[in-house]
Amino acid sequence: MTAHAARAIHDAGGTCWAQDPQTAFAPAMPRAAIERGAVQHVLTLDDMAVRLQRIVCKE
């Protein structure tokens, strides 16, 4: 997802997650979305997996 798309989702009331740039293969991508203020949560991939599992399992 581009930073522009993340911002559009945010502006429409959605929530965006970004991978922590320090752990990303291409750190410029999440960093751009973070800098645009489009990201509510900056997470490692492991943390994303845990949160997604909680959402899906409604924990």
Residue, then its C-alpha position, 0 to 999 in steps of 0.5 A: m500500500t502506498a502512503h497516499a492510499a494509507r492516508a485515504i484510508h485514514d481520512a475515510g475513518g479506517t485504521c492503518w498499521a505499518q511495519d516498524p521501518q527498522t525491521a522492514f525490508a524496504p523501510a522507506m515505504p512504511r516510513a512515508a506512511i508514518e510521516r504522512g500521519a496515516v498510520q495509527h500503529v507501528l508494529t513489528l511483523d510478530d506484533m502484527a500477527v498477534r494483533l490480527q489473530r486477536i481481531v480474527c478470534k475476537e479475543 
